[in-house]
Amino acid sequence: MYKLLIRPLLFLFPAEKAHKITMATLKALRYIPGARFVVRMCFCRRSKSLETELFGIKFPNPVGIAAGLDKNGEFYNDLANLGFGFIEIGALTPEPQPGNPAPRLFRLPKDQALINRMGINNNGAKAALKQLRSNTPRIIVAANISKNSDTPNDLAYKDYCRSLALLYDFVDFFVLNVSCPNVKNLQQLQGNQMLSQVIESVMEVRRYHETSRPILLKISPDLEQSQLDEIIHLCLINGIDGIVATNTTRSRDNLKSPEKTVAAIGDGGLSGAPLFEKALATVKYVHEKSNGLLPIIASGGIMTPAQASQMLDAGASLVEVYTGFIYNGPAFSKRIIRYLKKKERSKAARQS
Ligand SMILES: Cc1cc2nc3c(=O)[nH]c(=O)nc-3n(C[C@H](O)[C@H](O)[C@H](O)COP(=O)(O)O)c2cc1C
């Protein structure tokens, strides 16, 4: 139904507009008596065997929503009704910012992909805090935090600390986004010196709190191996709780869409199917290099339940989807969960 009817309709609109329509529709269900119950009945699947405990948090299932879909923390409970186990809200910056000029989100249907150069448009961490206070989450929520675009990199650590301190008691864990390709120079924060400064500063903020909220780092799929090695080392020595691998890629390799179409879109991060192999290789590498000591949330090109499973087999503990959700629709998490359960059952049957 989604692929036959709803997606073709939504794809008639420019991508960002379609996103707004979808979110507004989800939100409207709040006001229709019984609608949320029906949605939950259709899409939520409980599974004891897929419950995952990671860095002290019990996830009802390993399938989450990646950052960028609910930028301001307005829809986490609506998305919870679709059966996801957790969600990353944001990216949030200390001050609100408009992001880049539109158009800034594009579809490549032939590639089952998106290109975005949103530029971390968001209403700021304070606005997200207001949402979290007034609408108690019924889902595990991570805050994906970043720096404001006009904050110079040498002061970036202050931005991460501000948002972390503000949201500390209101979310379950944090993701430091140093890998968005759409904010000038942001990816330079993945360099050793600046990354040390950011990580050490947020850890210092955490030390002042009674509870120790997990802090993860989200990395780019475009890193050289030596950079990745340095990052893994830094994370391990500084007590980072895990890695989100990966953000979108700058690469435009192996696309099926006409070169002219891709060139006309211009800069931006590519997500969806063409990203999968790169993200999978990063997950494998981080898992092996850290001897499994860094828990991994896999994100990048998961377009089928089998690909979610491949990420888990490669060493990820949880997976996240964004583009796969846009192309597959609201039943995507249910399909992944069903697939994983079936796989577990047949594994158990083989072992007995
Ligand atoms: C429109 C859009 C906005 C995004 N915004 C963010 C963001 O604010 N912070 C972030 O860390 N990642 C952001 N991402 C990256 C996703 O969280 C995800 O890591 C990436 O899209 C790869 O996963 P996918 O192939 O399942 O989409 C965004 C992606 C898209 C498509």
The ligand as an SDF file (V2000), in Angstrom:
LIG
                    3D

 31 33  0  0  0  0  0  0  0  0999 V2000
   17.5890   14.8230    5.4580 C   0  0  0  0  0  0  0  0  0  0  0  0
   18.6200   14.2490    6.3610 C   0  0  0  0  0  0  0  0  0  0  0  0
   19.0180   14.9470    7.4850 C   0  0  0  0  0  0  0  0  0  0  0  0
   19.9870   14.4350    8.3440 C   0  0  0  0  0  0  0  0  0  0  0  0
   20.3520   15.1370    9.4460 N   0  0  0  0  0  0  0  0  0  0  0  0
   21.2630   14.6090   10.3000 C   0  0  0  0  0  0  0  0  0  0  0  0
   21.6190   15.3040   11.4860 C   0  0  0  0  0  0  0  0  0  0  0  0
   21.0950   16.3640   11.7860 O   0  0  0  0  0  0  0  0  0  0  0  0
   22.5720   14.7420   12.2890 N   0  0  0  0  0  0  0  0  0  0  0  0
   23.1640   13.5440   11.9970 C   0  0  0  0  0  0  0  0  0  0  0  0
   24.0110   13.0760   12.7330 O   0  0  0  0  0  0  0  0  0  0  0  0
   22.8310   12.8690   10.8750 N   0  0  0  0  0  0  0  0  0  0  0  0
   21.8950   13.3730   10.0390 C   0  0  0  0  0  0  0  0  0  0  0  0
   21.5480   12.6820    8.9260 N   0  0  0  0  0  0  0  0  0  0  0  0
   22.2060   11.3820    8.6280 C   0  0  0  0  0  0  0  0  0  0  0  0
   21.3580   10.2070    9.1100 C   0  0  0  0  0  0  0  0  0  0  0  0
   21.1700   10.2580   10.4880 O   0  0  0  0  0  0  0  0  0  0  0  0
   22.0030    8.8740    8.7300 C   0  0  0  0  0  0  0  0  0  0  0  0
   23.1770    8.6960    9.4790 O   0  0  0  0  0  0  0  0  0  0  0  0
   22.3490    8.7910    7.2430 C   0  0  0  0  0  0  0  0  0  0  0  0
   21.3000    9.3030    6.4740 O   0  0  0  0  0  0  0  0  0  0  0  0
   22.6550    7.3540    6.7930 C   0  0  0  0  0  0  0  0  0  0  0  0
   21.5710    6.5060    7.0380 O   0  0  0  0  0  0  0  0  0  0  0  0
   20.4830    6.1220    5.9150 P   0  0  0  0  0  0  0  0  0  0  0  0
   21.2090    5.6600    4.7220 O   0  0  0  0  0  0  0  0  0  0  0  0
   19.6200    5.0840    6.5880 O   0  0  0  0  0  0  0  0  0  0  0  0
   19.7020    7.3770    5.6410 O   0  0  0  0  0  0  0  0  0  0  0  0
   20.5790   13.1770    8.0510 C   0  0  0  0  0  0  0  0  0  0  0  0
   20.1790   12.4730    6.9090 C   0  0  0  0  0  0  0  0  0  0  0  0
   19.2170   12.9780    6.0830 C   0  0  0  0  0  0  0  0  0  0  0  0
   18.8080   12.2060    4.8670 C   0  0  0  0  0  0  0  0  0  0  0  0
  1  2  1  0
  2  3  1  0
  2 30  2  0
  3  4  2  0
  4  5  1  0
  4 28  1  0
  5  6  2  0
  6  7  1  0
  6 13  1  0
  7  8  2  0
  7  9  1  0
  9 10  1  0
 10 11  2  0
 10 12  1  0
 12 13  2  0
 13 14  1  0
 14 15  1  0
 14 28  1  0
 15 16  1  0
 16 17  1  0
 16 18  1  0
 18 19  1  0
 18 20  1  0
 20 21  1  0
 20 22  1  0
 22 23  1  0
 23 24  1  0
 24 25  2  0
 24 26  1  0
 24 27  1  0
 28 29  2  0
 29 30  1  0
 30 31  1  0
M  END
$$$$
